[in-house]
């Protein structure tokens, strides 16, 4: 990650400049706002992630039709350590030859997921020569002496072997992907350990008695001491998080030295309101984001995997993982209908990527996390939203870097009748569902309301199922770009100008051409503006100019 000017010095051009096809993808941050530059321009990942075992040429024919139907521009897909290094020191990249060629033919970018030491806490995707040699590649030992099927982050030979394989992967990408079809690499998958706060092996125990490293002390604003002295009851988990973060960082650093692509880690989230202790400890859960930031400076972003269905929890997760030091990329989200609308709130947190999980026709479905089956009906809600954004996703990504933006998803939950993984929090507490939101845009507020007829003032009744959302970008104090689905957007004066008479000066409908120029189509007026700006399920992009006037 770098600032825009540092990236420019490093050869990355500003958003609007003409671009070379061969600029390396970069994460840029300016004034606390982020963009992901691909081919030198801000890029919005309209993503899709495959099911886990789609990482073979034979499966790809079942992947591309879904990517295509979704209007996705980015595919997240694994590359497994076991497939590239089945025998120690013997590498086979034939899968990537096929993947990269086919992705280039389809003009789809790729996020490669490095399934290695950790895949959902376990070494399932490590080669047999790793998994079957517990002496050389030790597993986590619990406090009561049991051995878990989660590799220890203190295994020096494990780290060396994973790093060597990752370096081979990055060397392959450097030498065989000059146009950077692969735009990002996720280092490991959902690191951490279920069932133990840390490794309690003799080696880990001796490290645990050492002083806490200065970098971590400084980051956490703590005085020197051993782990137990500094962190008390949290010491075991923080020690494990630090150890995994350092391990992952060493791999990322080595890989970036060969080809400096952006790199992320994903996280098996804990419930932000009710964390309990049954989550994957040591992974970058919300309580240890700072530990990971200190321990893994070569990781550009920590990306949430969202399988909470309810609005309140998703909103909280998006808040926790969108920070000045952490650009938001939703690396995974369930592929069932209720999740699709969270695309809008992801962009509202300046997110630059969103990827529903399990988007292929390989015949697997991860219900109840996601949909019961992957078919046209599953794809449709995502295809609708990506279709809305497809032609101007780069424009939005630039606005998100340079301007204030807002994005909201319909806030009530309509899935209460389903047997879902997560109960709907607000409705469970007996709160009445909200069918509207008020956004503070500065001079103006915007009310976004759901489930209203286009004409007249009927109160919002929500969409059933909840599926609406809106995006607003501020072009100047009184001018906004607005798009939405199944929502009414109404501009009202903020308190500061509430005493003045106000009106809509002009609402233009239009679209953006390939160069990002606004192409005017028509003016909305009369019924089309008297009852707010009413968006149905057709794609509309509006430029709205508000004004005050004097009698
Ligand atoms: C999150 C993991 O990152 C994915 O690889 C997958 O296992 C899902 N959970 C469950 O389908």
Boltz pocket constraint, residues with backbone or C-beta under 6 A from the ligand:
constraints:
  - pocket:
      binder: B
      contacts: [[A, 52], [A, 120], [A, 189], [A, 190], [A, 266], [A, 305], [A, 332], [A, 357], [A, 366], [A, 369]]
      max_distance: 6.0
